[in-house]
Structure formats: C-alpha cells, structure tokens
Amino acid sequence: MRTGYAETIHQFLAVYRFLAYGLAVVLIQVMPISRGETVDTPTLVLLSLVGVYTFLKVFSPVRWRERGIATYIALGGDLVVVTFLLLFTSGLDSGYLLYSLLPVTTASLFFPETVARVLATLTAATPVVAHTLLSQFTDRVAWVLQGTHLPLLLLYVAFCFLIATLAYYTNVNIRRRIVHQAVQDERART
C-alpha cells in the first residue's frame, strides 16, 4: 500500500508524463497539420508507441519508493527510451524534449542524489552526442553551433542538473517535515 506522500509524488509524475506527451503530440502532429504539412507514418507510429508507453508507465505496478532491482530496471528502461527518442527525433529540435526529463525527475524524487545526478549526466549527454556526432551523419540533426542550438543545449544541460538537485533537496526537506510532524504527533499522544 502506498503512503499518502508516495501517492502524491506518483500522481505528480503521472500528470507530468501525460502533459509532456501531450506537448509532444501538439508539436509533432498538430502543429505541422495546422501549417498544411503532412506527418509521415513512421512519426505517427512512434508517437502512438510513446503514447502506449506513457500509459503503461503511469499505470505500472512499480513501487518506486521501495528502490528494488525492479525500480532500477524500470528507471534504466525509461532512460533508454528517452535517449532513443532524442537521438532519433532531432535532438534539441525534438518534440520529446520535455518528455526526456522524466527519468531525471523520477530519480530525484525517489532515489538517492547520486542516482539522480548520474541520470542527469546521461540525459544531458544525449543531445550533446546528437548535435556533435549525429550531425555529421544525418541532416535530421543540426550541428551544435548552427542557429540557437548551443544556448539551448547549455540551458538543457543546466536544467537537467537543476531538476536533479532541486527536486531531490525539496523532496528531502518534505520527508524531514513529515517525519518531524509524525514525531510531534506521537509525543502529543503520549
């Protein structure tokens, strides 16, 4: 059974996941159609698969607060999925950019700080790799110095570490406050 605190965090992550997916749908499907462009079938298939994945992640039975091997595997799987999405859908130009921050957010809310920072590092490295290495092999990904990609890349990297650090410390402070309140309530009963 989940505690009220863990349930609230799970609900926050579910809402964030659905909103990030909704933004991806708008950017990938709705915006091009409103400009009179067509969306190719592989893009729609990928968008549908991400929708199914989002639904499964939100309603999965994984108990994040237990931090067992299953939770680490689920978190690693989430990292692999968002890395794939960024690498194969234009890096910083991807509609999945906000969605790609989910593993960092999850780690910062449920796992130790080192796990959150490792995931922030790996997540931040993905667009760096995409825009430096992949830009040499495909026209889909722009070179890092082209347009506004470098400032956006720096902002994305900073945001990854900001989420990992601030969410973690906010979470720690909330937990301390809950424990302190429980101790106060226990003392008041005795």
Secondary structure, 3 states (H helix, E strand, C coil): CCCHHHHHHHHHHHHHHHHHHHHHHHHHHHHHHHCCCCCCHHHHHHHHHHHHHHHHHHCCCCCHHHCCHHHHHHHHHHHHHHHHHHHHCCHHHCCCCCHHHHHHHHHHHHCCHHHHHHHHHHHHHHHHHHHHCHHHCCCCCCCCCCCCHHHHHHHHHHHHHHHHHHHHHHHHHHHHHHHHHHHHHHHHHC
